[in-house]
């Protein structure tokens, strides 16, 4: 049996234009007026990305609102300096160069005269520690106390049952 070859001929644009010149013009107008499909795909990806970001942010907000440990509560700390001075304050910020303190207190020693018990005796002078709030000095400093980090020897928490913390609370009620 003889084999028959099928040949398919394609009409080229030249042959179309010969048959119907408006058909080629219509195809060109349709081509130009067509919107690219990549724009609609890009909008879809943009919407999906936006939706995922919103879901992640809502989940993070929900998670952090449930975690009570993330509430920033500054506790009083004892900040010891290399010159022997100790500040009792809340450390509100630290960076590579400085430590920033708020609600600062320090101990200052005052001389108190104790009268003699006997008539012939002499009065004695003793030094008593007094807790002073930073900001009550003559120059009335305001804002945070900034300390050069190289001057800080140690920073440690002040205990909840500390006499210092008790005196700080007493001073706060007097203000």
C-alpha positions as CSV (number, residue, x, y, z in Angstrom):
1,X,0.0,0.0,0.0
2,X,1.5,3.3,-0.9
3,X,2.1,5.8,1.8
4,X,0.5,9.2,1.5
5,X,2.3,12.1,2.9
6,X,0.3,14.8,4.4
7,X,1.5,18.2,4.0
8,X,0.2,21.1,6.1
9,X,0.7,24.5,4.7
10,X,0.6,27.5,6.9
11,X,-0.7,30.7,5.7
12,X,1.8,33.4,6.2
13,X,0.9,36.9,7.0
14,X,1.8,37.8,3.4
15,X,-0.8,35.3,2.1
16,X,-3.4,36.5,4.6
17,X,-2.9,40.1,3.6
18,X,-3.5,39.2,0.1
19,X,-6.7,37.4,0.9
20,X,-8.1,39.9,3.5
21,X,-6.0,42.9,4.4
22,X,-8.3,44.0,7.3
23,X,-7.8,40.7,9.0
24,X,-4.1,41.5,9.6
25,X,-5.0,45.0,10.8
26,X,-7.6,43.5,13.2
27,X,-5.0,41.1,14.6
28,X,-2.6,43.9,15.2
29,X,-5.2,46.1,16.9
30,X,-6.2,43.2,19.1
31,X,-2.5,42.5,19.9
32,X,-1.9,46.2,20.9
33,X,-5.1,46.4,23.0
34,X,-4.3,43.3,24.9
35,X,-3.1,43.6,28.5
36,X,-0.1,41.6,29.4
37,X,-0.8,38.6,31.6
38,X,2.2,39.3,33.8
39,X,0.6,42.3,35.3
40,X,-2.3,40.3,36.7
41,X,0.1,37.6,37.9
42,X,2.2,40.3,39.6
43,X,-0.9,41.7,41.3
44,X,-1.7,38.2,42.5
45,X,1.7,37.7,44.0
46,X,1.6,41.1,45.6
47,X,-1.7,40.4,47.2
48,X,-0.5,37.0,48.4
49,X,2.7,38.4,49.9
50,X,0.7,41.2,51.5
51,X,-1.7,38.7,53.0
52,X,1.1,36.6,54.4
53,X,2.8,39.6,56.0
54,X,-0.5,40.7,57.6
55,X,-1.0,37.2,59.0
56,X,2.5,37.0,60.4
57,X,2.2,40.5,62.0
58,X,-1.1,39.6,63.6
59,X,0.3,36.3,64.9
60,X,3.4,38.1,66.4
61,X,1.1,40.8,68.0
62,X,-1.1,38.0,69.5
63,X,2.0,36.1,70.7
64,X,3.6,39.1,72.4
65,X,0.4,40.2,74.0
66,X,0.2,36.8,75.7
67,X,3.8,36.8,76.9
68,X,3.9,38.7,80.2
69,X,7.7,38.6,80.4
70,X,8.0,41.1,77.5
71,X,6.7,44.0,79.5
72,X,9.6,46.3,80.1
73,X,9.8,47.0,83.8
74,X,12.9,48.7,84.9
75,X,14.2,47.6,88.2
76,X,16.5,49.5,90.5
77,X,20.1,48.5,90.1
78,X,23.3,49.4,92.0
79,X,25.8,50.9,89.5
80,X,29.3,51.0,91.0
81,X,31.9,53.4,89.5
82,X,35.7,53.2,89.6
83,X,35.9,56.1,92.0
84,X,33.9,54.4,94.7
85,X,30.6,56.2,94.0
86,X,27.5,53.9,93.8
87,X,24.3,55.0,92.1
88,X,21.0,53.3,92.8
89,X,18.9,53.8,89.7
90,X,17.0,52.3,86.8
91,X,19.2,51.5,83.8
92,X,17.0,52.7,80.9
93,X,19.5,52.4,78.0
94,X,23.0,51.0,77.3
95,X,25.2,51.4,74.3
96,X,28.8,50.8,73.4
97,X,29.9,54.1,75.1
98,X,27.5,54.9,77.8
99,X,25.0,53.7,80.4
100,X,21.9,55.9,80.9
101,X,20.2,56.0,84.4
102,X,16.8,57.3,85.4
103,X,15.4,57.9,89.0
104,X,18.9,58.1,90.3
105,X,19.8,58.1,94.1
106,X,23.1,58.0,95.8
107,X,24.4,57.9,99.4
108,X,26.0,61.1,100.8
109,X,27.5,61.2,104.3
110,X,26.5,64.0,106.6
111,X,28.2,65.0,109.8
112,X,25.9,65.0,112.9
113,X,26.8,66.3,116.2
114,X,26.0,64.0,119.1
115,X,25.8,65.9,122.4
116,X,27.9,64.7,125.3
117,X,26.2,62.5,127.9
118,X,28.2,64.0,130.7
119,X,28.6,67.7,131.7
120,X,32.4,67.6,131.2
121,X,32.3,65.5,128.0
122,X,32.7,66.8,124.5
123,X,30.2,66.6,121.7
124,X,31.1,63.9,119.1
125,X,30.7,64.2,115.4
126,X,29.6,61.1,113.5
127,X,29.0,60.6,109.8
128,X,25.5,59.3,108.9
129,X,24.5,58.0,105.5
130,X,21.7,59.9,103.8
131,X,20.1,58.8,100.5
132,X,19.9,61.7,98.1
133,X,17.8,61.9,94.9
134,X,19.8,63.1,91.9
135,X,18.4,66.3,90.6
136,X,18.2,68.0,94.0
137,X,21.6,69.5,93.7
138,X,22.2,73.2,93.3
139,X,22.4,73.0,89.5
140,X,19.1,71.0,89.3
141,X,20.1,68.5,86.6
142,X,17.3,67.1,84.5
143,X,16.8,64.0,82.3
144,X,18.9,60.8,82.3
145,X,22.3,60.5,84.0
146,X,24.8,59.5,81.3
147,X,27.8,57.6,82.6
148,X,30.9,56.6,80.5
149,X,30.9,52.8,80.3
150,X,34.6,52.7,81.0
151,X,33.9,54.2,84.5
152,X,31.4,51.5,85.4
153,X,32.9,48.7,87.6
154,X,29.7,46.7,88.2
155,X,25.9,46.7,87.8
156,X,23.7,44.5,89.9
157,X,20.0,44.3,90.9
158,X,18.9,45.8,94.1
159,X,17.0,43.2,96.2
160,X,13.3,43.6,96.9
161,X,13.9,43.6,100.6
162,X,16.8,46.0,100.5
163,X,17.0,48.9,102.9
164,X,18.0,51.1,100.0
165,X,14.8,50.2,98.1
166,X,12.7,50.8,101.2
167,X,14.3,54.3,101.7
168,X,13.7,55.0,97.9
169,X,10.0,54.1,98.3
170,X,9.8,56.3,101.5
171,X,11.4,59.3,99.6
172,X,8.9,58.8,96.7
173,X,6.0,59.1,99.1
174,X,7.3,62.3,100.5
175,X,7.5,64.0,97.2
